[in-house]
């Protein structure tokens, strides 16, 4: 009986280690699609946990460019500029703040970004926003986009994945946003939802 229990403990421990290994393999990323023509100059404002943790950007051609961001610098020194090289831009790293506006973005997916606290994607053409996994986002701006949903399709925009932290949400100016289920938002303080259908 003791041998059987020890065998079960060993199996459970191995399973736990395998699960943890898979979790740590998952690379956090912000994946954006754009309909801007190739060669269009775009820029993003970033902040990171440390100047020793580079940010990786694939501007759409599959080539990963590394950028070093010093979080002690002012915002004007943290801009990263590039040219659209395909329809999908992917950004990864230990990012705490991310801003990309006026870039003709059409969708945004956020996965495994466990340091991200500020996300601004306003003034684009985003029709699909998906916060797929937990993220400690405190401030989210999706103002002036093309978000659309319904009570049965993406009613929460995935915001339950940042519900324990989100204090400020701006989804104003999204004509297709017909509803927004915010019941899971535990600490929301500011909600802007102007110029959306009633």
mmCIF file of the C-alpha atoms, coordinates in Angstrom:
data_MODEL
# 
_entry.id   MODEL 
# 
loop_
_atom_site.group_PDB 
_atom_site.id 
_atom_site.type_symbol 
_atom_site.label_atom_id 
_atom_site.label_alt_id 
_atom_site.label_comp_id 
_atom_site.label_asym_id 
_atom_site.label_entity_id 
_atom_site.label_seq_id 
_atom_site.pdbx_PDB_ins_code 
_atom_site.Cartn_x 
_atom_site.Cartn_y 
_atom_site.Cartn_z 
_atom_site.occupancy 
_atom_site.B_iso_or_equiv 
_atom_site.pdbx_formal_charge 
_atom_site.auth_seq_id 
_atom_site.auth_comp_id 
_atom_site.auth_asym_id 
_atom_site.auth_atom_id 
_atom_site.pdbx_PDB_model_num 
ATOM 1   C CA . UNK A 1 1   ? 0.000   0.000  0.000   1.00 0.00 ? 1   UNK A CA 1 
ATOM 2   C CA . UNK A 1 2   ? 2.870   2.401  0.854   1.00 0.00 ? 2   UNK A CA 1 
ATOM 3   C CA . UNK A 1 3   ? 4.640   1.575  -2.401  1.00 0.00 ? 3   UNK A CA 1 
ATOM 4   C CA . UNK A 1 4   ? 1.449   2.346  -4.317  1.00 0.00 ? 4   UNK A CA 1 
ATOM 5   C CA . UNK A 1 5   ? 1.102   5.723  -2.541  1.00 0.00 ? 5   UNK A CA 1 
ATOM 6   C CA . UNK A 1 6   ? 4.739   6.577  -3.240  1.00 0.00 ? 6   UNK A CA 1 
ATOM 7   C CA . UNK A 1 7   ? 4.246   5.644  -6.891  1.00 0.00 ? 7   UNK A CA 1 
ATOM 8   C CA . UNK A 1 8   ? 1.165   7.871  -7.102  1.00 0.00 ? 8   UNK A CA 1 
ATOM 9   C CA . UNK A 1 9   ? 3.032   10.772 -5.453  1.00 0.00 ? 9   UNK A CA 1 
ATOM 10  C CA . UNK A 1 10  ? 5.898   10.351 -7.890  1.00 0.00 ? 10  UNK A CA 1 
ATOM 11  C CA . UNK A 1 11  ? 3.502   10.273 -10.861 1.00 0.00 ? 11  UNK A CA 1 
ATOM 12  C CA . UNK A 1 12  ? 1.671   13.367 -9.599  1.00 0.00 ? 12  UNK A CA 1 
ATOM 13  C CA . UNK A 1 13  ? 4.939   15.236 -9.083  1.00 0.00 ? 13  UNK A CA 1 
ATOM 14  C CA . UNK A 1 14  ? 6.149   14.355 -12.592 1.00 0.00 ? 14  UNK A CA 1 
ATOM 15  C CA . UNK A 1 15  ? 2.831   15.493 -14.046 1.00 0.00 ? 15  UNK A CA 1 
ATOM 16  C CA . UNK A 1 16  ? 3.074   18.772 -12.138 1.00 0.00 ? 16  UNK A CA 1 
ATOM 17  C CA . UNK A 1 17  ? 6.629   19.380 -13.388 1.00 0.00 ? 17  UNK A CA 1 
ATOM 18  C CA . UNK A 1 18  ? 5.527   18.655 -16.970 1.00 0.00 ? 18  UNK A CA 1 
ATOM 19  C CA . UNK A 1 19  ? 2.660   21.121 -16.636 1.00 0.00 ? 19  UNK A CA 1 
ATOM 20  C CA . UNK A 1 20  ? 4.956   23.784 -15.176 1.00 0.00 ? 20  UNK A CA 1 
ATOM 21  C CA . UNK A 1 21  ? 7.446   23.237 -17.996 1.00 0.00 ? 21  UNK A CA 1 
ATOM 22  C CA . UNK A 1 22  ? 4.691   23.751 -20.576 1.00 0.00 ? 22  UNK A CA 1 
ATOM 23  C CA . UNK A 1 23  ? 3.554   26.906 -18.787 1.00 0.00 ? 23  UNK A CA 1 
ATOM 24  C CA . UNK A 1 24  ? 7.042   28.391 -18.771 1.00 0.00 ? 24  UNK A CA 1 
ATOM 25  C CA . UNK A 1 25  ? 7.511   27.529 -22.453 1.00 0.00 ? 25  UNK A CA 1 
ATOM 26  C CA . UNK A 1 26  ? 4.522   29.674 -23.414 1.00 0.00 ? 26  UNK A CA 1 
ATOM 27  C CA . UNK A 1 27  ? 5.958   32.902 -24.739 1.00 0.00 ? 27  UNK A CA 1 
ATOM 28  C CA . UNK A 1 28  ? 3.951   35.998 -24.001 1.00 0.00 ? 28  UNK A CA 1 
ATOM 29  C CA . UNK A 1 29  ? 2.994   38.080 -27.020 1.00 0.00 ? 29  UNK A CA 1 
ATOM 30  C CA . UNK A 1 30  ? 0.837   40.865 -28.309 1.00 0.00 ? 30  UNK A CA 1 
ATOM 31  C CA . UNK A 1 31  ? -0.221  39.877 -31.821 1.00 0.00 ? 31  UNK A CA 1 
ATOM 32  C CA . UNK A 1 32  ? -1.623  42.645 -34.003 1.00 0.00 ? 32  UNK A CA 1 
ATOM 33  C CA . UNK A 1 33  ? -2.967  42.613 -37.527 1.00 0.00 ? 33  UNK A CA 1 
ATOM 34  C CA . UNK A 1 34  ? -2.913  45.702 -39.717 1.00 0.00 ? 34  UNK A CA 1 
ATOM 35  C CA . UNK A 1 35  ? -4.199  46.663 -43.126 1.00 0.00 ? 35  UNK A CA 1 
ATOM 36  C CA . UNK A 1 36  ? -1.551  49.372 -43.516 1.00 0.00 ? 36  UNK A CA 1 
ATOM 37  C CA . UNK A 1 37  ? 0.417   48.949 -46.760 1.00 0.00 ? 37  UNK A CA 1 
ATOM 38  C CA . UNK A 1 38  ? 3.870   47.408 -46.510 1.00 0.00 ? 38  UNK A CA 1 
ATOM 39  C CA . UNK A 1 39  ? 6.482   50.076 -45.907 1.00 0.00 ? 39  UNK A CA 1 
ATOM 40  C CA . UNK A 1 40  ? 4.162   52.238 -43.795 1.00 0.00 ? 40  UNK A CA 1 
ATOM 41  C CA . UNK A 1 41  ? 6.072   53.810 -40.910 1.00 0.00 ? 41  UNK A CA 1 
ATOM 42  C CA . UNK A 1 42  ? 4.571   52.967 -37.514 1.00 0.00 ? 42  UNK A CA 1 
ATOM 43  C CA . UNK A 1 43  ? 5.711   53.397 -33.952 1.00 0.00 ? 43  UNK A CA 1 
ATOM 44  C CA . UNK A 1 44  ? 4.956   52.000 -30.535 1.00 0.00 ? 44  UNK A CA 1 
ATOM 45  C CA . UNK A 1 45  ? 5.619   53.315 -27.064 1.00 0.00 ? 45  UNK A CA 1 
ATOM 46  C CA . UNK A 1 46  ? 6.941   50.641 -24.718 1.00 0.00 ? 46  UNK A CA 1 
ATOM 47  C CA . UNK A 1 47  ? 8.073   50.155 -21.179 1.00 0.00 ? 47  UNK A CA 1 
ATOM 48  C CA . UNK A 1 48  ? 9.621   47.047 -19.661 1.00 0.00 ? 48  UNK A CA 1 
ATOM 49  C CA . UNK A 1 49  ? 10.471  45.616 -16.267 1.00 0.00 ? 49  UNK A CA 1 
ATOM 50  C CA . UNK A 1 50  ? 14.192  46.107 -16.869 1.00 0.00 ? 50  UNK A CA 1 
ATOM 51  C CA . UNK A 1 51  ? 16.686  47.543 -19.347 1.00 0.00 ? 51  UNK A CA 1 
ATOM 52  C CA . UNK A 1 52  ? 18.278  44.095 -19.442 1.00 0.00 ? 52  UNK A CA 1 
ATOM 53  C CA . UNK A 1 53  ? 15.075  42.453 -20.735 1.00 0.00 ? 53  UNK A CA 1 
ATOM 54  C CA . UNK A 1 54  ? 14.907  43.189 -24.488 1.00 0.00 ? 54  UNK A CA 1 
ATOM 55  C CA . UNK A 1 55  ? 11.661  43.489 -26.413 1.00 0.00 ? 55  UNK A CA 1 
ATOM 56  C CA . UNK A 1 56  ? 11.269  41.482 -29.611 1.00 0.00 ? 56  UNK A CA 1 
ATOM 57  C CA . UNK A 1 57  ? 9.265   42.880 -32.543 1.00 0.00 ? 57  UNK A CA 1 
ATOM 58  C CA . UNK A 1 58  ? 8.409   41.058 -35.761 1.00 0.00 ? 58  UNK A CA 1 
ATOM 59  C CA . UNK A 1 59  ? 7.166   43.818 -38.086 1.00 0.00 ? 59  UNK A CA 1 
ATOM 60  C CA . UNK A 1 60  ? 5.403   41.248 -40.284 1.00 0.00 ? 60  UNK A CA 1 
ATOM 61  C CA . UNK A 1 61  ? 8.175   39.501 -42.220 1.00 0.00 ? 61  UNK A CA 1 
ATOM 62  C CA . UNK A 1 62  ? 9.090   36.786 -39.695 1.00 0.00 ? 62  UNK A CA 1 
ATOM 63  C CA . UNK A 1 63  ? 12.328  38.540 -38.666 1.00 0.00 ? 63  UNK A CA 1 
ATOM 64  C CA . UNK A 1 64  ? 12.562  39.191 -34.934 1.00 0.00 ? 64  UNK A CA 1 
ATOM 65  C CA . UNK A 1 65  ? 14.208  42.523 -34.104 1.00 0.00 ? 65  UNK A CA 1 
ATOM 66  C CA . UNK A 1 66  ? 15.461  43.094 -30.543 1.00 0.00 ? 66  UNK A CA 1 
ATOM 67  C CA . UNK A 1 67  ? 15.070  46.467 -28.831 1.00 0.00 ? 67  UNK A CA 1 
ATOM 68  C CA . UNK A 1 68  ? 16.372  47.571 -25.445 1.00 0.00 ? 68  UNK A CA 1 
ATOM 69  C CA . UNK A 1 69  ? 14.051  49.839 -23.488 1.00 0.00 ? 69  UNK A CA 1 
ATOM 70  C CA . UNK A 1 70  ? 15.239  51.602 -20.358 1.00 0.00 ? 70  UNK A CA 1 
ATOM 71  C CA . UNK A 1 71  ? 12.242  51.972 -18.012 1.00 0.00 ? 71  UNK A CA 1 
ATOM 72  C CA . UNK A 1 72  ? 14.000  54.851 -16.229 1.00 0.00 ? 72  UNK A CA 1 
ATOM 73  C CA . UNK A 1 73  ? 13.886  56.965 -19.409 1.00 0.00 ? 73  UNK A CA 1 
ATOM 74  C CA . UNK A 1 74  ? 11.075  59.374 -20.216 1.00 0.00 ? 74  UNK A CA 1 
ATOM 75  C CA . UNK A 1 75  ? 8.397   58.324 -22.711 1.00 0.00 ? 75  UNK A CA 1 
ATOM 76  C CA . UNK A 1 76  ? 9.999   60.254 -25.588 1.00 0.00 ? 76  UNK A CA 1 
ATOM 77  C CA . UNK A 1 77  ? 13.029  57.924 -25.327 1.00 0.00 ? 77  UNK A CA 1 
ATOM 78  C CA . UNK A 1 78  ? 10.972  54.715 -25.305 1.00 0.00 ? 78  UNK A CA 1 
ATOM 79  C CA . UNK A 1 79  ? 9.445   54.926 -28.784 1.00 0.00 ? 79  UNK A CA 1 
ATOM 80  C CA . UNK A 1 80  ? 10.245  52.062 -31.143 1.00 0.00 ? 80  UNK A CA 1 
ATOM 81  C CA . UNK A 1 81  ? 9.815   52.817 -34.845 1.00 0.00 ? 81  UNK A CA 1 
ATOM 82  C CA . UNK A 1 82  ? 9.600   50.443 -37.765 1.00 0.00 ? 82  UNK A CA 1 
ATOM 83  C CA . UNK A 1 83  ? 7.945   49.783 -41.102 1.00 0.00 ? 83  UNK A CA 1 
ATOM 84  C CA . UNK A 1 84  ? 5.041   47.418 -41.676 1.00 0.00 ? 84  UNK A CA 1 
ATOM 85  C CA . UNK A 1 85  ? 6.465   44.358 -43.456 1.00 0.00 ? 85  UNK A CA 1 
ATOM 86  C CA . UNK A 1 86  ? 3.358   42.153 -43.503 1.00 0.00 ? 86  UNK A CA 1 
ATOM 87  C CA . UNK A 1 87  ? -0.133  41.961 -42.097 1.00 0.00 ? 87  UNK A CA 1 
ATOM 88  C CA . UNK A 1 88  ? 0.815   40.556 -38.662 1.00 0.00 ? 88  UNK A CA 1 
ATOM 89  C CA . UNK A 1 89  ? 3.009   42.379 -36.143 1.00 0.00 ? 89  UNK A CA 1 
ATOM 90  C CA . UNK A 1 90  ? 4.100   40.410 -33.075 1.00 0.00 ? 90  UNK A CA 1 
ATOM 91  C CA . UNK A 1 91  ? 5.627   41.950 -29.953 1.00 0.00 ? 91  UNK A CA 1 
ATOM 92  C CA . UNK A 1 92  ? 7.007   39.976 -27.015 1.00 0.00 ? 92  UNK A CA 1 
ATOM 93  C CA . UNK A 1 93  ? 9.071   40.523 -23.900 1.00 0.00 ? 93  UNK A CA 1 
ATOM 94  C CA . UNK A 1 94  ? 8.613   41.574 -20.288 1.00 0.00 ? 94  UNK A CA 1 
ATOM 95  C CA . UNK A 1 95  ? 6.501   44.572 -21.295 1.00 0.00 ? 95  UNK A CA 1 
ATOM 96  C CA . UNK A 1 96  ? 4.710   46.665 -18.670 1.00 0.00 ? 96  UNK A CA 1 
ATOM 97  C CA . UNK A 1 97  ? 3.279   49.360 -20.996 1.00 0.00 ? 97  UNK A CA 1 
ATOM 98  C CA . UNK A 1 98  ? 2.337   49.156 -24.667 1.00 0.00 ? 98  UNK A CA 1 
ATOM 99  C CA . UNK A 1 99  ? 0.856   51.877 -26.855 1.00 0.00 ? 99  UNK A CA 1 
ATOM 100 C CA . UNK A 1 100 ? 0.258   51.707 -30.612 1.00 0.00 ? 100 UNK A CA 1 
ATOM 101 C CA . UNK A 1 101 ? -2.227  54.184 -32.038 1.00 0.00 ? 101 UNK A CA 1 
ATOM 102 C CA . UNK A 1 102 ? -3.072  55.337 -35.571 1.00 0.00 ? 102 UNK A CA 1 
ATOM 103 C CA . UNK A 1 103 ? -1.462  52.228 -37.093 1.00 0.00 ? 103 UNK A CA 1 
ATOM 104 C CA . UNK A 1 104 ? -4.482  50.832 -39.000 1.00 0.00 ? 104 UNK A CA 1 
ATOM 105 C CA . UNK A 1 105 ? -4.593  47.868 -36.625 1.00 0.00 ? 105 UNK A CA 1 
ATOM 106 C CA . UNK A 1 106 ? -7.519  45.530 -37.332 1.00 0.00 ? 106 UNK A CA 1 
ATOM 107 C CA . UNK A 1 107 ? -7.175  43.001 -34.492 1.00 0.00 ? 107 UNK A CA 1 
ATOM 108 C CA . UNK A 1 108 ? -5.274  42.501 -31.252 1.00 0.00 ? 108 UNK A CA 1 
ATOM 109 C CA . UNK A 1 109 ? -4.633  39.332 -29.256 1.00 0.00 ? 109 UNK A CA 1 
ATOM 110 C CA . UNK A 1 110 ? -2.831  39.366 -25.915 1.00 0.00 ? 110 UNK A CA 1 
ATOM 111 C CA . UNK A 1 111 ? -1.449  36.113 -24.472 1.00 0.00 ? 111 UNK A CA 1 
ATOM 112 C CA . UNK A 1 112 ? 0.761   35.349 -21.451 1.00 0.00 ? 112 UNK A CA 1 
ATOM 113 C CA . UNK A 1 113 ? 1.738   39.010 -20.921 1.00 0.00 ? 113 UNK A CA 1 
ATOM 114 C CA . UNK A 1 114 ? 2.097   38.687 -17.162 1.00 0.00 ? 114 UNK A CA 1 
ATOM 115 C CA . UNK A 1 115 ? 3.786   42.077 -16.637 1.00 0.00 ? 115 UNK A CA 1 
ATOM 116 C CA . UNK A 1 116 ? 1.485   44.212 -18.820 1.00 0.00 ? 116 UNK A CA 1 
ATOM 117 C CA . UNK A 1 117 ? -0.240  46.967 -16.831 1.00 0.00 ? 117 UNK A CA 1 
ATOM 118 C CA . UNK A 1 118 ? -1.086  49.573 -19.502 1.00 0.00 ? 118 UNK A CA 1 
ATOM 119 C CA . UNK A 1 119 ? -2.411  48.848 -22.999 1.00 0.00 ? 119 UNK A CA 1 
ATOM 120 C CA . UNK A 1 120 ? -3.420  51.641 -25.404 1.00 0.00 ? 120 UNK A CA 1 
ATOM 121 C CA . UNK A 1 121 ? -4.629  50.649 -28.868 1.00 0.00 ? 121 UNK A CA 1 
ATOM 122 C CA . UNK A 1 122 ? -6.971  53.567 -29.471 1.00 0.00 ? 122 UNK A CA 1 
ATOM 123 C CA . UNK A 1 123 ? -7.607  55.268 -32.836 1.00 0.00 ? 123 UNK A CA 1 
ATOM 124 C CA . UNK A 1 124 ? -7.192  52.178 -35.002 1.00 0.00 ? 124 UNK A CA 1 
ATOM 125 C CA . UNK A 1 125 ? -9.607  49.897 -36.893 1.00 0.00 ? 125 UNK A CA 1 
ATOM 126 C CA . UNK A 1 126 ? -9.684  47.044 -34.381 1.00 0.00 ? 126 UNK A CA 1 
ATOM 127 C CA . UNK A 1 127 ? -12.755 44.881 -34.850 1.00 0.00 ? 127 UNK A CA 1 
ATOM 128 C CA . UNK A 1 128 ? -11.452 41.930 -32.810 1.00 0.00 ? 128 UNK A CA 1 
ATOM 129 C CA . UNK A 1 129 ? -9.829  42.215 -29.379 1.00 0.00 ? 129 UNK A CA 1 
ATOM 130 C CA . UNK A 1 130 ? -8.997  39.105 -27.397 1.00 0.00 ? 130 UNK A CA 1 
ATOM 131 C CA . UNK A 1 131 ? -7.338  38.984 -24.016 1.00 0.00 ? 131 UNK A CA 1 
ATOM 132 C CA . UNK A 1 132 ? -6.729  35.219 -24.106 1.00 0.00 ? 132 UNK A CA 1 
ATOM 133 C CA . UNK A 1 133 ? -4.937  34.633 -20.808 1.00 0.00 ? 133 UNK A CA 1 
ATOM 134 C CA . UNK A 1 134 ? -4.434  36.285 -17.432 1.00 0.00 ? 134 UNK A CA 1 
ATOM 135 C CA . UNK A 1 135 ? -2.843  39.728 -17.568 1.00 0.00 ? 135 UNK A CA 1 
ATOM 136 C CA . UNK A 1 136 ? -2.542  42.339 -14.785 1.00 0.00 ? 136 UNK A CA 1 
ATOM 137 C CA . UNK A 1 137 ? -3.732  45.186 -17.057 1.00 0.00 ? 137 UNK A CA 1 
ATOM 138 C CA . UNK A 1 138 ? -4.845  48.159 -14.971 1.00 0.00 ? 138 UNK A CA 1 
ATOM 139 C CA . UNK A 1 139 ? -5.562  50.645 -17.782 1.00 0.00 ? 139 UNK A CA 1 
ATOM 140 C CA . UNK A 1 140 ? -6.973  49.656 -21.188 1.00 0.00 ? 140 UNK A CA 1 
ATOM 141 C CA . UNK A 1 141 ? -7.818  52.095 -23.980 1.00 0.00 ? 141 UNK A CA 1 
ATOM 142 C CA . UNK A 1 142 ? -9.625  50.761 -27.062 1.00 0.00 ? 142 UNK A CA 1 
ATOM 143 C CA . UNK A 1 143 ? -11.268 54.099 -27.887 1.00 0.00 ? 143 UNK A CA 1 
ATOM 144 C CA . UNK A 1 144 ? -12.226 54.868 -31.518 1.00 0.00 ? 144 UNK A CA 1 
ATOM 145 C CA . UNK A 1 145 ? -12.004 51.422 -33.060 1.00 0.00 ? 145 UNK A CA 1 
ATOM 146 C CA . UNK A 1 146 ? -14.458 49.097 -34.787 1.00 0.00 ? 146 UNK A CA 1 
ATOM 147 C CA . UNK A 1 147 ? -15.114 46.637 -31.957 1.00 0.00 ? 147 UNK A CA 1 
ATOM 148 C CA . UNK A 1 148 ? -18.291 44.646 -32.322 1.00 0.00 ? 148 UNK A CA 1 
ATOM 149 C CA . UNK A 1 149 ? -19.917 41.975 -30.224 1.00 0.00 ? 149 UNK A CA 1 
ATOM 150 C CA . UNK A 1 150 ? -23.248 40.699 -28.972 1.00 0.00 ? 150 UNK A CA 1 
ATOM 151 C CA . UNK A 1 151 ? -24.542 39.102 -25.773 1.00 0.00 ? 151 UNK A CA 1 
ATOM 152 C CA . UNK A 1 152 ? -23.730 35.677 -27.234 1.00 0.00 ? 152 UNK A CA 1 
ATOM 153 C CA . UNK A 1 153 ? -20.478 36.509 -29.035 1.00 0.00 ? 153 UNK A CA 1 
ATOM 154 C CA . UNK A 1 154 ? -17.486 37.936 -27.132 1.00 0.00 ? 154 UNK A CA 1 
ATOM 155 C CA . UNK A 1 155 ? -19.696 39.804 -24.645 1.00 0.00 ? 155 UNK A CA 1 
ATOM 156 C CA . UNK A 1 156 ? -16.777 40.362 -22.229 1.00 0.00 ? 156 UNK A CA 1 
ATOM 157 C CA . UNK A 1 157 ? -13.946 40.990 -24.759 1.00 0.00 ? 157 UNK A CA 1 
ATOM 158 C CA . UNK A 1 158 ? -11.896 38.642 -22.540 1.00 0.00 ? 158 UNK A CA 1 
ATOM 159 C CA . UNK A 1 159 ? -11.732 41.270 -19.791 1.00 0.00 ? 159 UNK A CA 1 
ATOM 160 C CA . UNK A 1 160 ? -12.326 38.618 -17.135 1.00 0.00 ? 160 UNK A CA 1 
ATOM 161 C CA . UNK A 1 161 ? -8.629  37.805 -17.639 1.00 0.00 ? 161 UNK A CA 1 
ATOM 162 C CA . UNK A 1 162 ? -7.656  41.147 -16.106 1.00 0.00 ? 162 UNK A CA 1 
ATOM 163 C CA . UNK A 1 163 ? -10.718 41.637 -13.872 1.00 0.00 ? 163 UNK A CA 1 
ATOM 164 C CA . UNK A 1 164 ? -8.808  41.706 -10.589 1.00 0.00 ? 164 UNK A CA 1 
ATOM 165 C CA . UNK A 1 165 ? -6.625  44.619 -11.767 1.00 0.00 ? 165 UNK A CA 1 
ATOM 166 C CA . UNK A 1 166 ? -8.518  46.682 -14.376 1.00 0.00 ? 166 UNK A CA 1 
ATOM 167 C CA . UNK A 1 167 ? -9.360  50.103 -12.925 1.00 0.00 ? 167 UNK A CA 1 
ATOM 168 C CA . UNK A 1 168 ? -9.712  52.146 -16.132 1.00 0.00 ? 168 UNK A CA 1 
ATOM 169 C CA . UNK A 1 169 ? -11.434 51.052 -19.363 1.00 0.00 ? 169 UNK A CA 1 
ATOM 170 C CA . UNK A 1 170 ? -12.176 53.192 -22.421 1.00 0.00 ? 170 UNK A CA 1 
ATOM 171 C CA . UNK A 1 171 ? -14.211 51.597 -25.222 1.00 0.00 ? 171 UNK A CA 1 
ATOM 172 C CA . UNK A 1 172 ? -15.856 54.811 -26.454 1.00 0.00 ? 172 UNK A CA 1 
ATOM 173 C CA . UNK A 1 173 ? -16.357 55.334 -30.164 1.00 0.00 ? 173 UNK A CA 1 
ATOM 174 C CA . UNK A 1 174 ? -16.904 51.681 -31.128 1.00 0.00 ? 174 UNK A CA 1 
ATOM 175 C CA . UNK A 1 175 ? -20.100 51.684 -33.212 1.00 0.00 ? 175 UNK A CA 1 
ATOM 176 C CA . UNK A 1 176 ? -20.462 47.880 -33.292 1.00 0.00 ? 176 UNK A CA 1 
ATOM 177 C CA . UNK A 1 177 ? -20.122 47.360 -29.547 1.00 0.00 ? 177 UNK A CA 1 
ATOM 178 C CA . UNK A 1 178 ? -23.692 46.417 -28.662 1.00 0.00 ? 178 UNK A CA 1 
ATOM 179 C CA . UNK A 1 179 ? -23.085 45.164 -25.138 1.00 0.00 ? 179 UNK A CA 1 
ATOM 180 C CA . UNK A 1 180 ? -20.310 44.749 -22.644 1.00 0.00 ? 180 UNK A CA 1 
ATOM 181 C CA . UNK A 1 181 ? -20.529 42.346 -19.741 1.00 0.00 ? 181 UNK A CA 1 
ATOM 182 C CA . UNK A 1 182 ? -18.456 43.957 -16.974 1.00 0.00 ? 182 UNK A CA 1 
ATOM 183 C CA . UNK A 1 183 ? -19.770 41.940 -14.030 1.00 0.00 ? 183 UNK A CA 1 
ATOM 184 C CA . UNK A 1 184 ? -16.357 40.329 -13.501 1.00 0.00 ? 184 UNK A CA 1 
ATOM 185 C CA . UNK A 1 185 ? -14.510 43.665 -13.252 1.00 0.00 ? 185 UNK A CA 1 
ATOM 186 C CA . UNK A 1 186 ? -13.852 43.756 -9.516  1.00 0.00 ? 186 UNK A CA 1 
ATOM 187 C CA . UNK A 1 187 ? -11.951 47.046 -9.153  1.00 0.00 ? 187 UNK A CA 1 
ATOM 188 C CA . UNK A 1 188 ? -13.119 49.168 -12.107 1.00 0.00 ? 188 UNK A CA 1 
ATOM 189 C CA . UNK A 1 189 ? -13.102 52.881 -11.252 1.00 0.00 ? 189 UNK A CA 1 
ATOM 190 C CA . UNK A 1 190 ? -13.435 54.593 -14.643 1.00 0.00 ? 190 UNK A CA 1 
ATOM 191 C CA . UNK A 1 191 ? -15.524 53.255 -17.516 1.00 0.00 ? 191 UNK A CA 1 
ATOM 192 C CA . UNK A 1 192 ? -15.816 55.322 -20.729 1.00 0.00 ? 192 UNK A CA 1 
ATOM 193 C CA . UNK A 1 193 ? -18.324 53.965 -23.217 1.00 0.00 ? 193 UNK A CA 1 
ATOM 194 C CA . UNK A 1 194 ? -19.519 57.072 -25.107 1.00 0.00 ? 194 UNK A CA 1 
ATOM 195 C CA . UNK A 1 195 ? -20.590 57.063 -28.776 1.00 0.00 ? 195 UNK A CA 1 
ATOM 196 C CA . UNK A 1 196 ? -21.545 53.387 -28.747 1.00 0.00 ? 196 UNK A CA 1 
ATOM 197 C CA . UNK A 1 197 ? -25.027 52.204 -29.712 1.00 0.00 ? 197 UNK A CA 1 
ATOM 198 C CA . UNK A 1 198 ? -27.512 52.206 -26.855 1.00 0.00 ? 198 UNK A CA 1 
# 
